[in-house]
Amino acid sequence: MSFYRHHVFICTNQRAAGDSCCNNHGASDLLAYMKDKVKALGLAGEGQVRVNKAGCLGRCDDGPLLVIYPQETWYTFIDEQDIDEIVEKHLLAGEIVERLKL
């Protein structure tokens, strides 16, 4: 069994100017937003949800992106509304957000 019910990794990789990367699309700001939202909902901690930044996850052309384990579900996202939907549907309700799934 996993230490966390959901472990979220958000790519915040920054590449050289002109190269495609998740951080060019605001990934660091949305990571902070997701962490705050998870904490505010009381979901953070052992046996619950952990949100971490990650370096390059190797799918730069699909970014920005995140992956949730142990379900191995990959998502792309654009804004806070997408993050809200992932939190509410996947992390709270256990439903895959098909429109954002990679």
N, C-alpha and C positions, 0 to 999 in steps of 0.2 A: 504494500500500500504506500502511496505517495505521502510525503510529509505534509504537503499542502493539497487541499481538494482541487485547487486550480493554481498553477504557477504560470504567470504571464511574463513573457520576455518581449520587450519592445526594442526594435533596432533603433539605435540613436547614432549610428555610424556617420562620421563626417569625412567625406573624401575631398580631394583637391578640387579647386574651383573648376566648374564645368563638367565634372563627373557626377553621374546620377547617384544619389544616396538618400536614405530615409530622413536624415536630419535637415536636408534642404527643403523638406515638406513639413517642417514643424514638429518632428517626432519628439524632441526633448520636451517641448511645452506640453504636448499631449500625454507624454509619460507622467509628468508632474500632475496634470489634471486627473489622470486615471488613478494615480496613487492617492490623491486627496479624496476622490470620490469613494474609493474602496474603503479608506479609513473612516470617512464620514458615515458610511452605511454600516460600520461595525463589522466589516468582512475581513479585515486584515488580521493576520496572525496564524499561529500554528494550527493546522487542521482546517484552515480556511483558505484565504487567497493571499498570494504574494505577487507583487508587481516589481519586476526588475528591468533595468536597462540592459541592453545587449549590444555587443559590437556587431559587425556585419554578419547577417544571417544568410548571405549568399543569394538573395533574390532581389537585388537592387532595382531591377526594372519593374517589379511589382509593388514597390514601396510607396508610401511608408507601410510598414507591416509589423505584425506581432504574431506570436505563436503561443497557444495555451496548452500546457501539459497538465495531467497525463493524457488528455484527449488528443493531442497532436493536431490541433485545429489551427490553421493559418488564416489570418484575416488581413485585409488591407483596410485603411481608414483615412479619412480626410480631415475631420473636424471633431469638435466636442460632442456633437449629436451622434456621430458614429461610435465614439467611445461609450457614450451613455447607453446606446443600444446593445453593444457587446456586454457591458456590465449587467444591464437589466435582463437581457435574454440569456446569455451564455453563463455568466457567473452566478446570477441569482436563480434563474429558472431552468438552467441546464439545457437550453435550446440552442441549436446552431443558428447563427445569423447568416442565412444562405446568401443574401445579397452582398455581403462583405467577405465571404469565404473565398480563399484562393484554392 
